[in-house]
Amino acid sequence: MAKRKRFNIENLYPKDYFFDYAEFMKDPENYQFTEADYAYHNAMELKRYEEEVPMTYYEKTLLRKWVMDGHNPRENPGSKYLCMTGSEPMDFLDVYRLDKEIEQEMKGMTKAQKEVYLKGLMGWTDEDESPSPIDLLPDGSEEFDIF
């Protein structure tokens, strides 16, 4: 059986990578970052992230694959279950852990129960918008409060 190759952050960006700081300083507003610039930045961000955030071996493997695909570790991948638009920013591991937690909660639920559960998480209500019988006058018209 072949031995697995050990992960090396330096393999995520070109060996001869060098940021052209002089070129950047000529016109910072219009500087065009290269793929190598992004790869280097993501690799260094991954290194810092792994030092700061405790994670399991499996989570670390998933995170590294995410970065190898060209993403930043602090980038939001989008949840399998929830709409993340307008929420506070969440990074890759936060979203992954949230999805796993939701999967655990929904284990054993029917499809209908899962739908109700997920709608509840998102604040969705299926309340009928028609007026209740209490709000109707004896003739069937709606009651209005006039001040």
Backbone as JSON, one array per atom type, in Angstrom:
{
  "sequence": "MAKRKRFNIENLYPKDYFFDYAEFMKDPENYQFTEADYAYHNAMELKRYEEEVPMTYYEKTLLRKWVMDGHNPRENPGSKYLCMTGSEPMDFLDVYRLDKEIEQEMKGMTKAQKEVYLKGLMGWTDEDESPSPIDLLPDGSEEFDIF",
  "N": [[0.85, -1.18, 0.0], [0.58, 2.17, -0.87], [2.24, 4.92, 0.62], [0.71, 7.78, 2.01], [1.02, 11.06, 0.67], [2.46, 13.69, 2.45], [0.79, 16.62, 3.54], [1.57, 19.86, 2.38], [1.66, 23.21, 2.83], [3.04, 25.0, 1.2], [2.84, 23.87, -1.29], [0.58, 24.82, -2.43], [0.85, 27.12, -3.85], [2.82, 28.63, -6.52], [6.26, 27.61, -6.65], [8.2, 29.51, -7.26], [7.02, 31.88, -6.49], [6.58, 35.35, -6.14], [5.62, 38.36, -4.85], [5.02, 41.25, -6.64], [5.72, 43.96, -5.34], [6.62, 46.56, -5.91], [5.45, 47.09, -8.41], [2.8, 46.96, -7.66], [2.63, 49.2, -5.93], [2.86, 51.32, -7.7], [0.36, 51.77, -8.86], [-1.99, 51.15, -6.94], [-4.81, 51.04, -6.94], [-5.59, 50.08, -9.45], [-4.23, 47.74, -9.79], [-3.75, 44.49, -11.03], [-4.4, 41.54, -9.6], [-2.81, 38.35, -9.65], [-3.43, 34.84, -10.4], [-1.61, 33.39, -8.92], [-1.08, 35.19, -6.86], [-3.53, 35.16, -5.48], [-3.61, 32.44, -4.78], [-1.38, 32.26, -3.08], [-2.16, 34.04, -1.05], [-4.48, 32.71, -0.08], [-3.31, 30.34, 0.83], [-1.66, 31.27, 2.93], [-3.61, 32.34, 4.55], [-4.99, 30.02, 5.18], [-3.03, 28.73, 6.71], [-2.86, 30.46, 8.97], [-5.51, 30.22, 9.84], [-5.74, 27.5, 10.51], [-4.09, 27.48, 12.74], [-5.51, 29.09, 14.51], [-8.16, 28.07, 14.79], [-9.68, 25.38, 16.37], [-10.03, 22.08, 15.12], [-11.29, 18.98, 13.77], [-9.53, 16.13, 12.37], [-10.8, 15.3, 10.02], [-12.33, 17.6, 9.37], [-10.24, 19.37, 8.92], [-9.12, 18.2, 6.65], [-11.23, 18.51, 4.79], [-11.35, 21.32, 4.73], [-8.82, 21.94, 3.68], [-9.07, 20.82, 1.12], [-11.03, 22.52, 0.14], [-9.61, 24.95, 0.03], [-7.61, 24.19, -1.78], [-9.12, 24.04, -4.05], [-9.26, 26.63, -4.77], [-10.43, 28.46, -3.08], [-10.93, 30.73, -0.28], [-10.25, 30.11, 3.17], [-11.93, 31.48, 4.87], [-14.11, 32.0, 3.42], [-17.57, 31.88, 2.56], [-19.25, 28.95, 1.86], [-21.89, 28.47, 1.35], [-24.88, 27.11, 2.55], [-26.26, 23.77, 2.72], [-28.82, 23.65, 3.51], [-29.89, 26.1, 4.52], [-30.7, 29.5, 3.66], [-28.21, 31.81, 3.32], [-28.11, 34.47, 2.81], [-27.91, 37.79, 3.78], [-27.37, 37.17, 6.38], [-25.11, 37.09, 9.22], [-21.61, 37.05, 8.41], [-20.26, 33.88, 7.66], [-17.74, 31.44, 7.92], [-16.11, 28.75, 6.06], [-15.88, 26.41, 7.78], [-17.72, 27.02, 9.84], [-20.18, 26.99, 8.47], [-20.13, 24.36, 7.51], [-20.2, 22.93, 9.95], [-22.66, 23.82, 10.97], [-24.42, 22.75, 9.05], [-23.97, 20.0, 9.53], [-24.94, 19.8, 12.12], [-27.64, 20.39, 11.68], [-28.28, 18.2, 10.06], [-28.01, 16.13, 11.95], [-30.08, 16.81, 13.71], [-32.28, 16.38, 12.05], [-32.26, 13.71, 11.6], [-33.96, 10.73, 11.13], [-36.4, 11.95, 10.71], [-39.41, 12.42, 8.78], [-39.93, 13.34, 5.31], [-41.78, 15.44, 5.21], [-41.71, 16.36, 7.86], [-39.07, 17.24, 7.97], [-39.21, 19.36, 6.18], [-40.93, 21.13, 7.54], [-39.37, 21.59, 9.8], [-37.04, 22.84, 8.71], [-38.2, 25.11, 7.57], [-39.03, 26.35, 9.89], [-36.53, 26.94, 11.04], [-35.71, 28.94, 9.33], [-37.5, 30.88, 9.88], [-39.92, 30.82, 8.64], [-43.41, 30.91, 8.28], [-46.42, 29.1, 8.01], [-48.86, 30.13, 8.43], [-52.29, 30.73, 7.99], [-53.41, 33.39, 6.06], [-55.95, 34.4, 6.0], [-58.67, 36.06, 7.69], [-59.4, 35.29, 11.12], [-62.25, 33.56, 12.59], [-63.05, 35.08, 14.78], [-62.4, 37.66, 14.13], [-64.33, 38.38, 12.35], [-67.42, 39.99, 11.61], [-70.9, 39.41, 12.55], [-72.27, 39.4, 10.1], [-70.42, 38.43, 8.35], [-68.53, 40.14, 7.32], [-65.31, 41.8, 7.55], [-63.87, 42.89, 10.65], [-62.98, 46.14, 11.55], [-60.8, 48.2, 13.31], [-61.33, 51.46, 14.18], [-59.95, 54.46, 14.98]],
  "CA": [[0.0, 0.0, 0.0], [1.39, 3.38, -0.99], [2.16, 5.86, 1.73], [0.12, 9.05, 1.6], [1.91, 12.21, 0.62], [2.19, 14.63, 3.53], [0.3, 17.92, 3.06], [2.5, 20.97, 2.54], [1.0, 24.46, 2.4], [3.81, 25.62, 0.12], [2.46, 23.28, -2.58], [-0.64, 25.47, -2.91], [1.2, 28.26, -4.71], [4.04, 28.33, -7.28], [7.52, 27.63, -5.88], [8.93, 30.75, -7.54], [6.11, 33.0, -6.27], [7.11, 36.58, -5.56], [4.67, 39.45, -5.06], [5.69, 42.42, -7.2], [5.27, 45.06, -4.51], [6.92, 47.82, -6.6], [4.41, 47.26, -9.43], [1.57, 47.23, -6.91], [2.67, 50.55, -5.38], [2.72, 52.3, -8.78], [-1.07, 52.07, -9.02], [-2.69, 50.14, -6.15], [-6.23, 50.97, -7.28], [-5.81, 49.35, -10.7], [-3.35, 46.57, -9.87], [-4.43, 43.24, -11.34], [-3.82, 40.4, -8.88], [-2.7, 37.15, -10.46], [-3.88, 33.6, -9.75], [-0.59, 33.04, -7.93], [-1.31, 36.08, -5.7], [-4.68, 34.62, -4.74], [-3.22, 31.14, -4.22], [-0.49, 32.52, -1.95], [-2.97, 34.63, 0.02], [-5.33, 31.66, 0.48], [-2.44, 29.42, 1.57], [-1.25, 31.92, 4.19], [-4.84, 32.44, 5.35], [-5.21, 28.66, 5.68], [-2.04, 28.49, 7.77], [-3.33, 31.2, 10.15], [-6.81, 29.67, 10.25], [-5.49, 26.22, 11.19], [-3.5, 27.78, 14.04], [-6.5, 29.76, 15.35], [-9.43, 27.37, 14.96], [-9.57, 23.94, 16.62], [-10.84, 21.3, 14.19], [-10.96, 17.56, 13.68], [-8.72, 15.77, 11.21], [-11.69, 15.29, 8.87], [-12.63, 19.0, 9.04], [-9.01, 19.94, 8.35], [-9.0, 17.66, 5.3], [-12.24, 19.2, 3.96], [-10.93, 22.71, 4.59], [-7.68, 21.98, 2.75], [-9.6, 20.59, -0.23], [-11.72, 23.77, -0.21], [-8.58, 25.92, -0.34], [-6.96, 23.7, -3.0], [-10.02, 24.35, -5.17], [-9.15, 28.05, -5.09], [-11.23, 29.28, -2.17], [-10.34, 31.21, 0.96], [-10.86, 29.38, 4.29], [-12.95, 32.31, 5.52], [-15.17, 32.21, 2.44], [-18.81, 31.16, 2.84], [-19.58, 28.05, 0.75], [-23.33, 28.33, 1.2], [-25.4, 25.96, 3.29], [-27.12, 22.83, 2.0], [-30.18, 23.73, 4.03], [-30.38, 27.44, 4.83], [-30.3, 30.64, 2.83], [-27.29, 32.59, 4.14], [-28.15, 35.86, 2.37], [-28.31, 38.75, 4.8], [-26.96, 36.76, 7.72], [-23.74, 37.49, 9.53], [-20.68, 36.24, 7.62], [-19.83, 32.61, 8.23], [-16.68, 30.85, 7.1], [-16.33, 27.38, 5.59], [-16.11, 25.46, 8.87], [-18.96, 27.37, 10.53], [-21.29, 26.51, 7.64], [-20.05, 22.9, 7.52], [-20.66, 22.46, 11.26], [-24.09, 24.1, 11.05], [-25.09, 21.75, 8.23], [-23.88, 18.71, 10.23], [-25.86, 19.9, 13.26], [-29.0, 20.28, 11.12], [-28.44, 16.8, 9.64], [-28.23, 15.34, 13.16], [-31.42, 17.14, 14.22], [-33.3, 15.86, 11.14], [-32.11, 12.26, 11.47], [-35.17, 10.0, 11.5], [-37.62, 12.7, 10.36], [-39.96, 12.21, 7.44], [-39.69, 14.47, 4.42], [-42.67, 16.54, 5.63], [-41.18, 16.88, 9.12], [-37.85, 17.99, 7.63], [-39.62, 20.62, 5.55], [-41.45, 21.99, 8.61], [-38.22, 21.94, 10.65], [-36.2, 23.81, 8.0], [-38.96, 26.37, 7.47], [-38.96, 26.94, 11.22], [-35.19, 27.52, 11.21], [-35.6, 30.15, 8.53], [-38.51, 31.84, 10.31], [-41.04, 30.73, 7.72], [-44.64, 30.45, 8.9], [-47.47, 28.72, 7.07], [-50.14, 30.55, 8.99], [-53.27, 31.17, 7.01], [-53.53, 34.85, 6.1], [-57.35, 34.81, 6.05], [-59.02, 36.46, 9.05], [-59.97, 34.25, 11.97], [-63.69, 33.78, 12.81], [-63.22, 36.09, 15.81], [-62.25, 38.97, 13.5], [-65.44, 38.63, 11.43], [-68.7, 40.43, 12.17], [-71.94, 38.4, 12.3], [-72.68, 39.35, 8.69], [-69.33, 37.84, 7.57], [-67.55, 41.14, 6.9], [-64.18, 41.93, 8.47], [-63.96, 43.93, 11.66], [-61.88, 47.09, 11.48], [-60.72, 49.13, 14.43], [-61.15, 52.83, 13.73], [-59.66, 55.3, 16.15]],
  "C": [[0.89, 1.23, 0.0], [1.16, 4.3, 0.2], [1.6, 7.18, 1.21], [1.14, 10.17, 1.64], [1.51, 13.2, 1.7], [1.8, 15.99, 2.94], [1.33, 19.01, 3.36], [1.84, 22.22, 1.97], [1.73, 25.11, 1.24], [3.48, 25.04, -1.25], [1.21, 23.94, -3.17], [-0.37, 26.67, -3.81], [2.52, 27.94, -5.41], [5.31, 28.49, -6.43], [8.28, 28.94, -6.07], [8.07, 31.99, -7.3], [6.83, 34.16, -5.59], [6.12, 37.69, -5.88], [5.44, 40.68, -5.52], [5.17, 43.68, -6.5], [5.5, 46.41, -5.19], [5.85, 48.12, -7.66], [3.07, 47.6, -8.77], [1.52, 48.68, -6.44], [2.56, 51.64, -6.45], [1.26, 52.73, -8.93], [-1.9, 51.02, -8.27], [-4.17, 49.97, -6.53], [-6.5, 50.09, -8.5], [-4.92, 48.12, -10.85], [-4.19, 45.31, -10.1], [-3.73, 42.09, -10.61], [-3.85, 39.17, -9.77], [-3.27, 35.96, -9.7], [-2.9, 33.19, -8.67], [-0.72, 33.92, -6.69], [-2.44, 35.54, -4.83], [-4.31, 33.3, -4.07], [-2.33, 31.33, -2.99], [-1.28, 33.08, -0.77], [-3.83, 33.56, 0.71], [-4.52, 30.66, 1.3], [-2.03, 30.01, 2.91], [-2.45, 32.07, 5.13], [-5.18, 31.07, 5.96], [-4.28, 28.35, 6.85], [-2.48, 29.19, 9.07], [-4.61, 30.58, 10.72], [-6.62, 28.36, 11.01], [-4.87, 26.42, 12.57], [-4.54, 28.33, 15.01], [-7.7, 28.89, 15.72], [-9.2, 25.88, 15.22], [-10.51, 23.18, 15.68], [-10.4, 19.85, 14.2], [-10.1, 17.32, 12.44], [-9.57, 15.81, 9.94], [-12.03, 16.71, 8.42], [-11.42, 19.67, 8.4], [-8.83, 19.48, 6.91], [-9.99, 18.35, 4.35], [-11.84, 20.64, 3.7], [-9.78, 22.84, 3.59], [-8.13, 21.74, 1.32], [-10.3, 21.84, -0.74], [-10.71, 24.81, -0.69], [-7.86, 25.49, -1.62], [-7.81, 23.96, -4.23], [-10.06, 25.84, -5.5], [-9.94, 28.98, -4.18], [-10.42, 29.72, -0.96], [-11.0, 30.46, 2.11], [-11.97, 30.16, 4.99], [-14.13, 32.62, 4.59], [-16.38, 31.34, 2.79], [-19.17, 30.27, 1.65], [-21.07, 27.96, 0.46], [-23.79, 27.04, 1.86], [-26.22, 25.06, 2.38], [-28.58, 23.05, 2.36], [-30.73, 25.14, 4.18], [-29.91, 28.47, 3.83], [-29.45, 31.56, 3.71], [-27.28, 34.07, 3.75], [-28.65, 36.75, 3.5], [-27.94, 38.35, 6.21], [-25.54, 37.24, 7.99], [-22.78, 36.56, 8.78], [-20.26, 34.98, 8.38], [-18.76, 32.03, 7.32], [-17.01, 29.39, 6.8], [-16.69, 26.43, 6.73], [-17.39, 25.76, 9.64], [-20.17, 26.81, 9.77], [-21.31, 24.98, 7.64], [-20.61, 22.34, 8.83], [-22.15, 22.7, 11.45], [-24.88, 23.06, 10.25], [-25.08, 20.38, 8.9], [-24.84, 18.68, 11.41], [-27.31, 19.74, 12.78], [-29.27, 18.84, 10.68], [-28.72, 15.9, 10.84], [-29.64, 15.56, 13.7], [-32.5, 16.47, 13.36], [-33.24, 14.34, 10.98], [-33.39, 11.57, 11.97], [-36.47, 10.72, 11.18], [-38.11, 12.3, 8.97], [-39.67, 13.45, 6.6], [-40.54, 15.68, 4.83], [-42.17, 17.18, 6.92], [-39.92, 17.72, 8.88], [-38.21, 19.35, 7.05], [-40.11, 21.61, 6.61], [-40.3, 22.48, 9.48], [-37.36, 23.02, 9.99], [-36.91, 25.15, 7.83], [-38.94, 27.1, 8.81], [-37.61, 27.59, 11.49], [-35.05, 28.84, 10.48], [-36.64, 31.2, 8.9], [-39.74, 31.86, 9.43], [-42.27, 30.27, 8.5], [-45.66, 30.15, 7.82], [-48.84, 29.11, 7.59], [-51.04, 31.07, 7.88], [-53.47, 32.68, 7.16], [-54.98, 35.32, 6.16], [-57.72, 35.15, 7.49], [-59.65, 35.31, 9.84], [-61.45, 34.55, 12.19], [-63.95, 34.87, 13.85], [-63.19, 37.49, 15.19], [-63.41, 39.32, 12.56], [-66.68, 39.07, 12.19], [-69.77, 39.37, 11.86], [-72.37, 38.31, 10.84], [-71.58, 38.81, 7.78], [-68.3, 38.84, 7.1], [-66.44, 41.25, 7.96], [-64.38, 43.08, 9.43], [-62.76, 44.84, 11.54], [-61.93, 47.99, 12.7], [-60.46, 50.52, 13.89], [-60.99, 53.69, 14.96], [-60.11, 56.7, 15.92]]
}
